[in-house]
Amino acid sequence: MNPDCGPECQETLRQIERFLDGELDPGIRAVIDKHLSSCSPCMERAEFRKHLKELIASKCGRDRMPADLLRRVEAMIDAQDAPAP
C-alpha cells in the first residue's frame, strides 16, 4: 500500500472486493465510488482486481460443480443460517 494513503484509501481497499461484487449497501458504495473517482492509485488497484476477477471467472467458471457436492455445500450453508436451539 502507498505510504501516503490515508484512512479513506485504507477503507476503500478494505472494502474493494465487496464493492466489485456489488455486496455493499448503497451509502457505502457511493462513498467508495466518490473516493475512486478522485484517487487514481485506488482506482488502479480496483481496476486490477476487477480484471483479475474477470480472468479467473473466465478460466474457472466452465466446470459445473458435481450435484452431490452442491447439495452438501447448500446443506452446510443452511445449517449455518439456522437459528441456534
Gaussian input, Z-matrix of N, CA and C with variables (Angstrom, degrees):
# hf/3-21g

backbone

0 1
 N
 C     1     B1
 C     2     B2     1     A1
 N     3     B3     2     A2     1     D1
 C     4     B4     3     A3     2     D2
 C     5     B5     4     A4     3     D3
 N     6     B6     5     A5     4     D4
 C     7     B7     6     A6     5     D5
 C     8     B8     7     A7     6     D6
 N     9     B9     8     A8     7     D7
 C    10    B10     9     A9     8     D8
 C    11    B11    10    A10     9     D9
 N    12    B12    11    A11    10    D10
 C    13    B13    12    A12    11    D11
 C    14    B14    13    A13    12    D12
 N    15    B15    14    A14    13    D13
 C    16    B16    15    A15    14    D14
 C    17    B17    16    A16    15    D15
 N    18    B18    17    A17    16    D16
 C    19    B19    18    A18    17    D17
 C    20    B20    19    A19    18    D18
 N    21    B21    20    A20    19    D19
 C    22    B22    21    A21    20    D20
 C    23    B23    22    A22    21    D21
 N    24    B24    23    A23    22    D22
 C    25    B25    24    A24    23    D23
 C    26    B26    25    A25    24    D24
 N    27    B27    26    A26    25    D25
 C    28    B28    27    A27    26    D26
 C    29    B29    28    A28    27    D27
 N    30    B30    29    A29    28    D28
 C    31    B31    30    A30    29    D29
 C    32    B32    31    A31    30    D30
 N    33    B33    32    A32    31    D31
 C    34    B34    33    A33    32    D32
 C    35    B35    34    A34    33    D33
 N    36    B36    35    A35    34    D34
 C    37    B37    36    A36    35    D35
 C    38    B38    37    A37    36    D36
 N    39    B39    38    A38    37    D37
 C    40    B40    39    A39    38    D38
 C    41    B41    40    A40    39    D39
 N    42    B42    41    A41    40    D40
 C    43    B43    42    A42    41    D41
 C    44    B44    43    A43    42    D42
 N    45    B45    44    A44    43    D43
 C    46    B46    45    A45    44    D44
 C    47    B47    46    A46    45    D45
 N    48    B48    47    A47    46    D46
 C    49    B49    48    A48    47    D47
 C    50    B50    49    A49    48    D48
 N    51    B51    50    A50    49    D49
 C    52    B52    51    A51    50    D50
 C    53    B53    52    A52    51    D51
 N    54    B54    53    A53    52    D52
 C    55    B55    54    A54    53    D53
 C    56    B56    55    A55    54    D54
 N    57    B57    56    A56    55    D55
 C    58    B58    57    A57    56    D56
 C    59    B59    58    A58    57    D57
 N    60    B60    59    A59    58    D58
 C    61    B61    60    A60    59    D59
 C    62    B62    61    A61    60    D60
 N    63    B63    62    A62    61    D61
 C    64    B64    63    A63    62    D62
 C    65    B65    64    A64    63    D63
 N    66    B66    65    A65    64    D64
 C    67    B67    66    A66    65    D65
 C    68    B68    67    A67    66    D66
 N    69    B69    68    A68    67    D67
 C    70    B70    69    A69    68    D68
 C    71    B71    70    A70    69    D69
 N    72    B72    71    A71    70    D70
 C    73    B73    72    A72    71    D71
 C    74    B74    73    A73    72    D72
 N    75    B75    74    A74    73    D73
 C    76    B76    75    A75    74    D74
 C    77    B77    76    A76    75    D75
 N    78    B78    77    A77    76    D76
 C    79    B79    78    A78    77    D77
 C    80    B80    79    A79    78    D78
 N    81    B81    80    A80    79    D79
 C    82    B82    81    A81    80    D80
 C    83    B83    82    A82    81    D81
 N    84    B84    83    A83    82    D82
 C    85    B85    84    A84    83    D83
 C    86    B86    85    A85    84    D84
 N    87    B87    86    A86    85    D85
 C    88    B88    87    A87    86    D86
 C    89    B89    88    A88    87    D87
 N    90    B90    89    A89    88    D88
 C    91    B91    90    A90    89    D89
 C    92    B92    91    A91    90    D90
 N    93    B93    92    A92    91    D91
 C    94    B94    93    A93    92    D92
 C    95    B95    94    A94    93    D93
 N    96    B96    95    A95    94    D94
 C    97    B97    96    A96    95    D95
 C    98    B98    97    A97    96    D96
 N    99    B99    98    A98    97    D97
 C   100   B100    99    A99    98    D98
 C   101   B101   100   A100    99    D99
 N   102   B102   101   A101   100   D100
 C   103   B103   102   A102   101   D101
 C   104   B104   103   A103   102   D102
 N   105   B105   104   A104   103   D103
 C   106   B106   105   A105   104   D104
 C   107   B107   106   A106   105   D105
 N   108   B108   107   A107   106   D106
 C   109   B109   108   A108   107   D107
 C   110   B110   109   A109   108   D108
 N   111   B111   110   A110   109   D109
 C   112   B112   111   A111   110   D110
 C   113   B113   112   A112   111   D111
 N   114   B114   113   A113   112   D112
 C   115   B115   114   A114   113   D113
 C   116   B116   115   A115   114   D114
 N   117   B117   116   A116   115   D115
 C   118   B118   117   A117   116   D116
 C   119   B119   118   A118   117   D117
 N   120   B120   119   A119   118   D118
 C   121   B121   120   A120   119   D119
 C   122   B122   121   A121   120   D120
 N   123   B123   122   A122   121   D121
 C   124   B124   123   A123   122   D122
 C   125   B125   124   A124   123   D123
 N   126   B126   125   A125   124   D124
 C   127   B127   126   A126   125   D125
 C   128   B128   127   A127   126   D126
 N   129   B129   128   A128   127   D127
 C   130   B130   129   A129   128   D128
 C   131   B131   130   A130   129   D129
 N   132   B132   131   A131   130   D130
 C   133   B133   132   A132   131   D131
 C   134   B134   133   A133   132   D132
 N   135   B135   134   A134   133   D133
 C   136   B136   135   A135   134   D134
 C   137   B137   136   A136   135   D135
 N   138   B138   137   A137   136   D136
 C   139   B139   138   A138   137   D137
 C   140   B140   139   A139   138   D138
 N   141   B141   140   A140   139   D139
 C   142   B142   141   A141   140   D140
 C   143   B143   142   A142   141   D141
 N   144   B144   143   A143   142   D142
 C   145   B145   144   A144   143   D143
 C   146   B146   145   A145   144   D144
 N   147   B147   146   A146   145   D145
 C   148   B148   147   A147   146   D146
 C   149   B149   148   A148   147   D147
 N   150   B150   149   A149   148   D148
 C   151   B151   150   A150   149   D149
 C   152   B152   151   A151   150   D150
 N   153   B153   152   A152   151   D151
 C   154   B154   153   A153   152   D152
 C   155   B155   154   A154   153   D153
 N   156   B156   155   A155   154   D154
 C   157   B157   156   A156   155   D155
 C   158   B158   157   A157   156   D156
 N   159   B159   158   A158   157   D157
 C   160   B160   159   A159   158   D158
 C   161   B161   160   A160   159   D159
 N   162   B162   161   A161   160   D160
 C   163   B163   162   A162   161   D161
 C   164   B164   163   A163   162   D162
 N   165   B165   164   A164   163   D163
 C   166   B166   165   A165   164   D164
 C   167   B167   166   A166   165   D165
 N   168   B168   167   A167   166   D166
 C   169   B169   168   A168   167   D167
 C   170   B170   169   A169   168   D168
 N   171   B171   170   A170   169   D169
 C   172   B172   171   A171   170   D170
 C   173   B173   172   A172   171   D171
 N   174   B174   173   A173   172   D172
 C   175   B175   174   A174   173   D173
 C   176   B176   175   A175   174   D174
 N   177   B177   176   A176   175   D175
 C   178   B178   177   A177   176   D176
 C   179   B179   178   A178   177   D177
 N   180   B180   179   A179   178   D178
 C   181   B181   180   A180   179   D179
 C   182   B182   181   A181   180   D180
 N   183   B183   182   A182   181   D181
 C   184   B184   183   A183   182   D182
 C   185   B185   184   A184   183   D183
 N   186   B186   185   A185   184   D184
 C   187   B187   186   A186   185   D185
 C   188   B188   187   A187   186   D186
 N   189   B189   188   A188   187   D187
 C   190   B190   189   A189   188   D188
 C   191   B191   190   A190   189   D189
 N   192   B192   191   A191   190   D190
 C   193   B193   192   A192   191   D191
 C   194   B194   193   A193   192   D192
 N   195   B195   194   A194   193   D193
 C   196   B196   195   A195   194   D194
 C   197   B197   196   A196   195   D195
 N   198   B198   197   A197   196   D196
 C   199   B199   198   A198   197   D197
 C   200   B200   199   A199   198   D198
 N   201   B201   200   A200   199   D199
 C   202   B202   201   A201   200   D200
 C   203   B203   202   A202   201   D201
 N   204   B204   203   A203   202   D202
 C   205   B205   204   A204   203   D203
 C   206   B206   205   A205   204   D204
 N   207   B207   206   A206   205   D205
 C   208   B208   207   A207   206   D206
 C   209   B209   208   A208   207   D207
 N   210   B210   209   A209   208   D208
 C   211   B211   210   A210   209   D209
 C   212   B212   211   A211   210   D210
 N   213   B213   212   A212   211   D211
 C   214   B214   213   A213   212   D212
 C   215   B215   214   A214   213   D213
 N   216   B216   215   A215   214   D214
 C   217   B217   216   A216   215   D215
 C   218   B218   217   A217   216   D216
 N   219   B219   218   A218   217   D217
 C   220   B220   219   A219   218   D218
 C   221   B221   220   A220   219   D219
 N   222   B222   221   A221   220   D220
 C   223   B223   222   A222   221   D221
 C   224   B224   223   A223   222   D222
 N   225   B225   224   A224   223   D223
 C   226   B226   225   A225   224   D224
 C   227   B227   226   A226   225   D225
 N   228   B228   227   A227   226   D226
 C   229   B229   228   A228   227   D227
 C   230   B230   229   A229   228   D228
 N   231   B231   230   A230   229   D229
 C   232   B232   231   A231   230   D230
 C   233   B233   232   A232   231   D231
 N   234   B234   233   A233   232   D232
 C   235   B235   234   A234   233   D233
 C   236   B236   235   A235   234   D234
 N   237   B237   236   A236   235   D235
 C   238   B238   237   A237   236   D236
 C   239   B239   238   A238   237   D237
 N   240   B240   239   A239   238   D238
 C   241   B241   240   A240   239   D239
 C   242   B242   241   A241   240   D240
 N   243   B243   242   A242   241   D241
 C   244   B244   243   A243   242   D242
 C   245   B245   244   A244   243   D243
 N   246   B246   245   A245   244   D244
 C   247   B247   246   A246   245   D245
 C   248   B248   247   A247   246   D246
 N   249   B249   248   A248   247   D247
 C   250   B250   249   A249   248   D248
 C   251   B251   250   A250   249   D249
 N   252   B252   251   A251   250   D250
 C   253   B253   252   A252   251   D251
 C   254   B254   253   A253   252   D252

   B1=1.4509
   B2=1.5211
   B3=1.2959
   B4=1.4555
   B5=1.5269
   B6=1.3430
   B7=1.4710
   B8=1.5168
   B9=1.3393
   B10=1.4614
   B11=1.5260
   B12=1.3201
   B13=1.4703
   B14=1.5153
   B15=1.2976
   B16=1.4526
   B17=1.5126
   B18=1.3243
   B19=1.4595
   B20=1.5290
   B21=1.3356
   B22=1.4642
   B23=1.5256
   B24=1.3278
   B25=1.4651
   B26=1.5292
   B27=1.2985
   B28=1.4659
   B29=1.5270
   B30=1.3212
   B31=1.4680
   B32=1.5283
   B33=1.3194
   B34=1.4618
   B35=1.5205
   B36=1.3258
   B37=1.4590
   B38=1.5243
   B39=1.3166
   B40=1.4646
   B41=1.5292
   B42=1.3161
   B43=1.4609
   B44=1.5303
   B45=1.3339
   B46=1.4577
   B47=1.5297
   B48=1.3173
   B49=1.4717
   B50=1.5286
   B51=1.3167
   B52=1.4705
   B53=1.5284
   B54=1.3285
   B55=1.4605
   B56=1.5277
   B57=1.3337
   B58=1.4598
   B59=1.5189
   B60=1.3117
   B61=1.4661
   B62=1.5282
   B63=1.3403
   B64=1.4605
   B65=1.5155
   B66=1.3275
   B67=1.4625
   B68=1.5238
   B69=1.3148
   B70=1.4672
   B71=1.5201
   B72=1.3253
   B73=1.4564
   B74=1.5352
   B75=1.3233
   B76=1.4702
   B77=1.5318
   B78=1.3199
   B79=1.4618
   B80=1.5255
   B81=1.3204
   B82=1.4672
   B83=1.5252
   B84=1.3192
   B85=1.4623
   B86=1.5335
   B87=1.3303
   B88=1.4645
   B89=1.5274
   B90=1.3155
   B91=1.4724
   B92=1.5284
   B93=1.3201
   B94=1.4650
   B95=1.5227
   B96=1.3383
   B97=1.4683
   B98=1.5215
   B99=1.3155
   B100=1.4673
   B101=1.5251
   B102=1.3389
   B103=1.4676
   B104=1.5297
   B105=1.3312
   B106=1.4586
   B107=1.5260
   B108=1.3221
   B109=1.4669
   B110=1.5219
   B111=1.3225
   B112=1.4646
   B113=1.5261
   B114=1.3331
   B115=1.4704
   B116=1.5280
   B117=1.3303
   B118=1.4551
   B119=1.5341
   B120=1.3540
   B121=1.4669
   B122=1.5367
   B123=1.3218
   B124=1.4707
   B125=1.5236
   B126=1.3300
   B127=1.4607
   B128=1.5233
   B129=1.3282
   B130=1.4675
   B131=1.5246
   B132=1.3166
   B133=1.4742
   B134=1.5209
   B135=1.3272
   B136=1.4638
   B137=1.5308
   B138=1.3180
   B139=1.4634
   B140=1.5295
   B141=1.3297
   B142=1.4617
   B143=1.5265
   B144=1.3398
   B145=1.4680
   B146=1.5255
   B147=1.3304
   B148=1.4637
   B149=1.5263
   B150=1.3217
   B151=1.4611
   B152=1.5264
   B153=1.3262
   B154=1.4621
   B155=1.5217
   B156=1.3311
   B157=1.4655
   B158=1.5315
   B159=1.3294
   B160=1.4593
   B161=1.5279
   B162=1.3259
   B163=1.4615
   B164=1.5258
   B165=1.3184
   B166=1.4629
   B167=1.5207
   B168=1.3277
   B169=1.4669
   B170=1.5232
   B171=1.3242
   B172=1.4619
   B173=1.5210
   B174=1.3223
   B175=1.4664
   B176=1.5157
   B177=1.3187
   B178=1.4714
   B179=1.5205
   B180=1.2918
   B181=1.4535
   B182=1.5235
   B183=1.3036
   B184=1.4612
   B185=1.5206
   B186=1.3124
   B187=1.4609
   B188=1.5197
   B189=1.3068
   B190=1.4676
   B191=1.5228
   B192=1.3100
   B193=1.4470
   B194=1.5300
   B195=1.3303
   B196=1.4679
   B197=1.5302
   B198=1.3395
   B199=1.4687
   B200=1.5232
   B201=1.3262
   B202=1.4645
   B203=1.5343
   B204=1.3138
   B205=1.4590
   B206=1.5278
   B207=1.3185
   B208=1.4587
   B209=1.5210
   B210=1.3265
   B211=1.4764
   B212=1.5297
   B213=1.3264
   B214=1.4752
   B215=1.5239
   B216=1.3293
   B217=1.4680
   B218=1.5198
   B219=1.3327
   B220=1.4662
   B221=1.5236
   B222=1.3322
   B223=1.4650
   B224=1.5231
   B225=1.3237
   B226=1.4731
   B227=1.5295
   B228=1.3169
   B229=1.4662
   B230=1.5228
   B231=1.3223
   B232=1.4671
   B233=1.5219
   B234=1.3247
   B235=1.4722
   B236=1.5200
   B237=1.3314
   B238=1.4749
   B239=1.5314
   B240=1.3282
   B241=1.4688
   B242=1.5151
   B243=1.3363
   B244=1.4707
   B245=1.5270
   B246=1.3474
   B247=1.4685
   B248=1.5248
   B249=1.3068
   B250=1.4725
   B251=1.5250
   B252=1.3422
   B253=1.4878
   B254=1.5140
   A1=108.88
   A2=115.88
   A3=122.97
   A4=109.96
   A5=117.96
   A6=119.37
   A7=113.65
   A8=117.28
   A9=121.03
   A10=112.53
   A11=116.72
   A12=119.98
   A13=110.28
   A14=114.31
   A15=120.39
   A16=110.08
   A17=116.41
   A18=120.87
   A19=113.20
   A20=117.06
   A21=118.89
   A22=110.67
   A23=116.39
   A24=120.65
   A25=110.16
   A26=116.30
   A27=119.86
   A28=110.88
   A29=117.46
   A30=120.87
   A31=110.84
   A32=116.91
   A33=120.35
   A34=110.52
   A35=117.05
   A36=120.49
   A37=111.65
   A38=116.92
   A39=120.05
   A40=110.73
   A41=117.17
   A42=122.62
   A43=113.08
   A44=118.58
   A45=120.70
   A46=113.68
   A47=118.48
   A48=119.98
   A49=110.83
   A50=116.32
   A51=119.88
   A52=110.68
   A53=117.01
   A54=121.87
   A55=109.93
   A56=116.78
   A57=121.31
   A58=112.24
   A59=117.18
   A60=121.36
   A61=112.75
   A62=117.51
   A63=121.09
   A64=113.53
   A65=117.06
   A66=121.82
   A67=114.04
   A68=118.16
   A69=120.83
   A70=110.63
   A71=115.39
   A72=118.06
   A73=107.79
   A74=116.96
   A75=121.02
   A76=114.18
   A77=118.02
   A78=120.21
   A79=112.20
   A80=116.63
   A81=120.77
   A82=109.46
   A83=116.59
   A84=120.72
   A85=110.36
   A86=117.04
   A87=121.17
   A88=111.11
   A89=116.97
   A90=121.02
   A91=109.98
   A92=116.53
   A93=120.10
   A94=110.36
   A95=117.79
   A96=121.04
   A97=110.95
   A98=115.95
   A99=120.80
   A100=110.41
   A101=116.42
   A102=119.67
   A103=110.22
   A104=117.45
   A105=120.44
   A106=112.02
   A107=116.49
   A108=119.16
   A109=112.34
   A110=117.53
   A111=119.92
   A112=113.59
   A113=117.87
   A114=120.69
   A115=108.98
   A116=116.16
   A117=119.28
   A118=113.42
   A119=120.93
   A120=117.73
   A121=112.77
   A122=116.79
   A123=119.58
   A124=110.33
   A125=117.65
   A126=120.95
   A127=110.33
   A128=116.64
   A129=120.19
   A130=110.95
   A131=116.84
   A132=120.17
   A133=110.46
   A134=117.07
   A135=120.91
   A136=110.50
   A137=117.48
   A138=121.21
   A139=110.52
   A140=116.80
   A141=120.04
   A142=110.60
   A143=116.37
   A144=120.47
   A145=111.06
   A146=117.05
   A147=121.19
   A148=110.40
   A149=116.81
   A150=120.22
   A151=111.69
   A152=116.97
   A153=120.62
   A154=110.95
   A155=117.12
   A156=121.28
   A157=110.61
   A158=116.68
   A159=120.86
   A160=111.20
   A161=116.75
   A162=121.15
   A163=110.90
   A164=116.30
   A165=120.41
   A166=110.42
   A167=116.88
   A168=120.46
   A169=111.07
   A170=117.10
   A171=119.53
   A172=112.03
   A173=117.27
   A174=120.76
   A175=112.94
   A176=116.90
   A177=120.18
   A178=113.26
   A179=118.23
   A180=120.31
   A181=114.64
   A182=117.56
   A183=120.11
   A184=113.32
   A185=117.12
   A186=120.35
   A187=110.75
   A188=114.69
   A189=119.78
   A190=108.68
   A191=115.18
   A192=120.98
   A193=108.70
   A194=117.73
   A195=119.21
   A196=110.47
   A197=116.70
   A198=122.16
   A199=111.66
   A200=117.45
   A201=120.39
   A202=111.09
   A203=116.53
   A204=120.52
   A205=110.38
   A206=116.96
   A207=120.66
   A208=111.40
   A209=117.73
   A210=121.18
   A211=111.17
   A212=117.16
   A213=120.15
   A214=111.04
   A215=117.06
   A216=120.51
   A217=110.19
   A218=116.88
   A219=120.32
   A220=111.09
   A221=117.89
   A222=121.55
   A223=110.48
   A224=117.31
   A225=120.55
   A226=110.36
   A227=117.22
   A228=120.97
   A229=109.92
   A230=116.22
   A231=120.25
   A232=110.95
   A233=116.72
   A234=120.46
   A235=110.96
   A236=116.92
   A237=121.51
   A238=110.40
   A239=116.25
   A240=121.07
   A241=113.62
   A242=116.88
   A243=120.31
   A244=109.37
   A245=117.29
   A246=120.07
   A247=110.67
   A248=115.99
   A249=120.63
   A250=109.81
   A251=115.98
   A252=119.21
   A253=112.33
   D1=144.03
   D2=179.19
   D3=-61.00
   D4=129.62
   D5=-179.67
   D6=-63.38
   D7=-18.54
   D8=178.78
   D9=-85.53
   D10=-1.63
   D11=-179.15
   D12=-64.62
   D13=137.85
   D14=176.21
   D15=-102.08
   D16=-171.44
   D17=-178.91
   D18=-60.94
   D19=-32.23
   D20=179.57
   D21=-65.59
   D22=-42.10
   D23=178.24
   D24=-64.53
   D25=-45.07
   D26=-178.98
   D27=-60.64
   D28=-43.61
   D29=179.72
   D30=-68.00
   D31=-41.07
   D32=178.31
   D33=-59.98
   D34=-48.34
   D35=-178.12
   D36=-69.02
   D37=-28.96
   D38=176.57
   D39=-68.00
   D40=-32.26
   D41=-176.45
   D42=-98.08
   D43=-0.36
   D44=-168.39
   D45=-60.27
   D46=-38.47
   D47=179.73
   D48=-63.90
   D49=-46.75
   D50=178.91
   D51=-65.03
   D52=-35.51
   D53=176.50
   D54=-61.06
   D55=-50.71
   D56=-178.44
   D57=-64.63
   D58=-30.41
   D59=179.88
   D60=-86.15
   D61=-0.83
   D62=179.40
   D63=70.10
   D64=30.19
   D65=-175.21
   D66=-101.82
   D67=7.83
   D68=-178.23
   D69=-98.72
   D70=151.93
   D71=175.87
   D72=-69.57
   D73=154.82
   D74=-173.13
   D75=-56.16
   D76=-34.47
   D77=-179.74
   D78=-65.39
   D79=-46.77
   D80=179.57
   D81=-68.12
   D82=-39.14
   D83=178.75
   D84=-59.57
   D85=-41.29
   D86=179.57
   D87=-64.18
   D88=-40.33
   D89=178.77
   D90=-63.18
   D91=-44.14
   D92=-179.49
   D93=-68.56
   D94=-41.26
   D95=175.70
   D96=-55.88
   D97=-46.06
   D98=-179.47
   D99=-62.69
   D100=-43.77
   D101=179.96
   D102=-63.32
   D103=-45.31
   D104=-178.69
   D105=-62.29
   D106=-33.19
   D107=-179.22
   D108=-70.03
   D109=-18.02
   D110=-178.11
   D111=-117.02
   D112=1.91
   D113=-176.79
   D114=-129.84
   D115=98.12
   D116=-175.69
   D117=-64.84
   D118=-35.70
   D119=177.13
   D120=-61.66
   D121=-40.77
   D122=178.31
   D123=-69.52
   D124=-38.16
   D125=178.25
   D126=-62.93
   D127=-41.41
   D128=177.75
   D129=-61.75
   D130=-42.94
   D131=178.21
   D132=-63.66
   D133=-42.19
   D134=179.86
   D135=-63.96
   D136=-43.16
   D137=179.09
   D138=-63.64
   D139=-41.89
   D140=177.62
   D141=-59.56
   D142=-48.34
   D143=-179.86
   D144=-61.95
   D145=-40.20
   D146=179.03
   D147=-61.12
   D148=-48.44
   D149=-179.67
   D150=-65.71
   D151=-36.96
   D152=176.94
   D153=-63.19
   D154=-44.69
   D155=178.18
   D156=-60.81
   D157=-41.87
   D158=179.12
   D159=-64.12
   D160=-41.73
   D161=179.00
   D162=-63.76
   D163=-46.48
   D164=179.28
   D165=-61.67
   D166=-44.28
   D167=179.64
   D168=-61.97
   D169=-39.00
   D170=-178.81
   D171=-70.58
   D172=-30.10
   D173=-178.58
   D174=-89.47
   D175=-29.52
   D176=-173.10
   D177=-108.66
   D178=-8.03
   D179=-173.80
   D180=-88.19
   D181=5.80
   D182=-175.58
   D183=-81.78
   D184=-34.07
   D185=-176.02
   D186=-83.61
   D187=138.50
   D188=177.04
   D189=-87.18
   D190=145.79
   D191=176.93
   D192=-73.02
   D193=134.98
   D194=176.23
   D195=-57.20
   D196=140.17
   D197=-175.11
   D198=-56.31
   D199=-40.83
   D200=-179.31
   D201=-63.53
   D202=-43.11
   D203=178.22
   D204=-63.94
   D205=-42.94
   D206=178.11
   D207=-59.01
   D208=-44.13
   D209=178.43
   D210=-62.22
   D211=-41.38
   D212=179.59
   D213=-65.25
   D214=-42.37
   D215=178.83
   D216=-63.89
   D217=-44.93
   D218=178.75
   D219=-61.61
   D220=-38.88
   D221=178.58
   D222=-65.00
   D223=-38.99
   D224=178.60
   D225=-66.26
   D226=-40.20
   D227=178.55
   D228=-65.44
   D229=-44.65
   D230=178.13
   D231=-59.84
   D232=-40.61
   D233=179.46
   D234=-64.73
   D235=-36.54
   D236=178.53
   D237=-67.54
   D238=-36.92
   D239=-177.14
   D240=-80.93
   D241=-15.43
   D242=-177.72
   D243=-68.24
   D244=140.87
   D245=177.91
   D246=-64.34
   D247=146.44
   D248=178.57
   D249=-67.85
   D250=144.01
   D251=-179.45
   D252=-67.17

